[in-house]
Every structure is written in C-alpha cells, then in structure tokens.
Amino acid sequence: MKDKNWKNYGLETQAIRSGQHRTHEDEHSLPIFATSSYVFKNAEEAALRFTGQKPGNIYSRFTNPTVNAFQERLAYMEGGERCLAFASGMAAIMAVGMGLLKSGDHVVCSRGVFGNTVLLFQNYFGKFGVETDFVDLIDTKAWESAIKPNTRFLFLETPSNPLTEIADIELLATIAHRNSCLLIVDNCFCTPVLQKPFELGADIVIHSATKYIDGQGRCVGGAIIASNEIIEKAIYPFLRTGGATMSPFNAWVFLSGLETLAVRMKAHCDNAFALAKWLTQFPSVSKVHYPGLPSHAQHELAKRQQSHFGGIVSFELRGGKEQAWKLIDATEMISITANLGDVKTTITHPATTTHGRLTPEVRKLAGITDGLVRVSVGLENIEDIKNDLARTF
Ligand SMILES: *Cc1c(COP(=O)(O)O)cnc(C)c1O
C-alpha cells in the first residue's frame, strides 16, 4: 500500500485509500502523529533534511505525517499535483496572496466571494500595495476588462454565497491565460465530488476544510492545491516561514471527513434539490435560488460544470426582514448559525449577519435583499426539514 499511485482510481476510492502510509505497527486506521519534531540518525542526516537533499520530517510546522496524509488524499481527489494544508480556509487564501503577490501587483476578484476574502484583499493586501478590483461573478466582459498588465490572478467562488450564481470556469481560465494570469477557484461549496476546477483549466484550488470536508462542524482548516512548481516556489516557503499550519488532530478529523465526502455530498444535494422544488410552491416565497431549478439563470452551465447542484438553497420572502426573522425564529430543529456544510441543517439571514457590515446600497448591488434566507441543507429527514421551515407558511 505504501507507494501505490491512486491516480487511476475513482474519487470514492482515493477518498478512502490514498494518503495512508502504514507504519511498522501495522495499524489499519490512520494514526495521529502528535509530535512537534523528529529525530535524525546523526548530524549529517539532520543537515541533509534541512536542505531538502534528503526527504523526511523535520518539524511539524511544515512536515507532519497526519497532515501529509490529508494533503496527499485531497490532491488525488482534486486531480492536482500537490496540496498544502493550512490552519483555516482564510489562512490558505492569505498564503496564496503572500506567496504569489508583491507590491504593485493587481488582482481581479469576484464581488460574490466570502466576506473575509474581500476584507483580506482590500484591507490587508491593499496595505502592502496590492490593488484589487471586484467584479460581478457572472459578467465575463467585466472580468476581461478589469485585467491590467500587472494583474497576477483572478479569484472566484462558484456557486456564489448566498445567491448560488455560477461562473464559467473554463471561459474564465481561457481569459486568465490569454492575459498571462492565474485562475484561482475557491471550491468550498462544491468540493471535488461535484466540481473539478483543474479539468476546466483552473491553476489553483482553495478549500475551507471547515465546511463539507469536515462535514460535522468540528474543526477549522484549509488547503491549497496547485502544480508542484507553484507549491514549491510560492506556497511551501511561505507556510514553512509564516506558520499558519494545520494541526495533526484537525488533519485526522478531515481525513475521515474525506472518506464519507462523496456519499454525504450526494445526500446533501438530494435534500437541497427536494427542498428547493418544494419552496417554489409558496405564495410568500418570491424567489428560490438553486442551480438545479430550470428557473436559475445559469442552470445549463451548472449542469455542464458540476456533477450535482450543491447543498445550499437561498430564498426570498415577500415580507422582507420581518418575515425572514419570523421564519428563522419559528424553527425548532434547524440551527441558527452562519456555518455551512454540516450534516445539521443551518439557517442564516445574510442581510443582518454575513452581509450586515455592507452598506444598504452595496448590499442591494450584491442582490442580498432583506427577505433573503440561506439554508445549508443537512442530512436530517427531508420531511422534518420542510416541516421546520413551513411553520410560518
Ligand atoms: C468559510 C469559507 C472560507 C473561509 O474558511 P475558514 O475555514 O472559515 O477560514 C473561505 N471560502 C468560503 C467559500 C467559505 O465558505
């Protein structure tokens, strides 16, 4: 099993079998290596490991067998060359910026990305002389015309949160490469089970492992998957020096999360699809946002680009904020929390939580109405989820 190449195996098999290198103890399940450092046979071996002339572990800020197993497994599943794990999804995005950007560089980013990603580019990379322009995720012309000679990469999430808009990854990869830029895709919402950005031309894939990869809301973590060259030159040196490392315990939790990811994603999608269709029948619901509905503006693109439509459903209530809060407060089972990708169904009012710091004008531009409710559909019985949401209908 040790040096097996899992490349030609199915994703479900990679998720369960790859990344594990059994030790002399013959353990069946992967152990947690709770050790900060490693011993060398002699001074010469220590020297060779530090220079990288001899492979092997050095120090758990940048080499740990449990974290390595997670990295290897996720790289196989995404179909990428190398993966590096980080302390959180945000730490992974920070590492991409720190590794690839320098003062005077320019970034084009979707307006519809995770709120802290916007703040990171604007407030922190901006402080060091990196300029970011934000564009509409689905406006391909806007992406192309925002690119400047000093643009280093394009950054997006698809589907977007919370409106589930879909970007054409293949088209944006072509535009990026035509302009000598990289395309970075945050694949958190789909996971490699539903969407393979590398097959569509993306150069770097980002994950918040906190969401579906964990799947049960326990640990915070993140990852970057890219070519050997990008990882070696830009990302690994920053991880080694910057130290936003994933802990071995978290890696161990995420490893078992990956093992059930394919079945969970399918079940999340089935429940979400059923819920989205069911929601369209209520007169008090003015719009349901779900890529699986034929009424979704990028339904055809979603069918082409994803193997299923995802676990997030958003809908707009005619009664605005008052009705949205009423519906949320009437739930008896569903968790009122901003996290997503959990086996537990969670519900959020974006206008007053995740998007509450935006001005009303910017919020309106982003399509976040006061009546909008986002549900991360979990794996409870679908009838119980419907009944819990229907208490005010
Ligand atoms: C949560 C999230 C992040 C940030 O990940 P953390 O693990 O919370 O740091 C980044 N991108 C997306 C799409 C997310 O949902």
Ligand as a Chemical Component Dictionary entry (heavy atoms), coordinates in Angstrom:
data_LIG
# 
_chem_comp.id                   LIG 
_chem_comp.type                 NON-POLYMER 
_chem_comp.pdbx_formal_charge   0 
_chem_comp.three_letter_code    LIG 
# 
loop_
_chem_comp_atom.comp_id 
_chem_comp_atom.atom_id 
_chem_comp_atom.alt_atom_id 
_chem_comp_atom.type_symbol 
_chem_comp_atom.charge 
_chem_comp_atom.model_Cartn_x 
_chem_comp_atom.model_Cartn_y 
_chem_comp_atom.model_Cartn_z 
_chem_comp_atom.pdbx_ordinal 
LIG C1 C1 C 0 -15.836 29.573 5.217 1  
LIG C2 C2 C 0 -15.282 29.916 3.905 2  
LIG C3 C3 C 0 -13.962 30.377 3.777 3  
LIG C4 C4 C 0 -13.081 30.613 4.969 4  
LIG O1 O1 O 0 -12.744 29.419 5.600 5  
LIG P1 P1 P 0 -12.402 29.312 7.167 6  
LIG O2 O2 O 0 -12.044 27.877 7.308 7  
LIG O3 O3 O 0 -13.630 29.726 7.919 8  
LIG O4 O4 O 0 -11.260 30.227 7.416 9  
LIG C5 C5 C 0 -13.491 30.641 2.510 10 
LIG N1 N1 N 0 -14.265 30.466 1.423 11 
LIG C6 C6 C 0 -15.523 30.020 1.508 12 
LIG C7 C7 C 0 -16.326 29.834 0.265 13 
LIG C8 C8 C 0 -16.083 29.734 2.752 14 
LIG O5 O5 O 0 -17.352 29.317 2.819 15 
# 
loop_
_chem_comp_bond.comp_id 
_chem_comp_bond.atom_id_1 
_chem_comp_bond.atom_id_2 
_chem_comp_bond.value_order 
_chem_comp_bond.pdbx_ordinal 
LIG C1 C2 SING 1  
LIG C2 C3 SING 2  
LIG C2 C8 DOUB 3  
LIG C3 C4 SING 4  
LIG C3 C5 DOUB 5  
LIG C4 O1 SING 6  
LIG O1 P1 SING 7  
LIG P1 O2 DOUB 8  
LIG P1 O3 SING 9  
LIG P1 O4 SING 10 
LIG C5 N1 SING 11 
LIG N1 C6 DOUB 12 
LIG C6 C7 SING 13 
LIG C6 C8 SING 14 
LIG C8 O5 SING 15 
# 
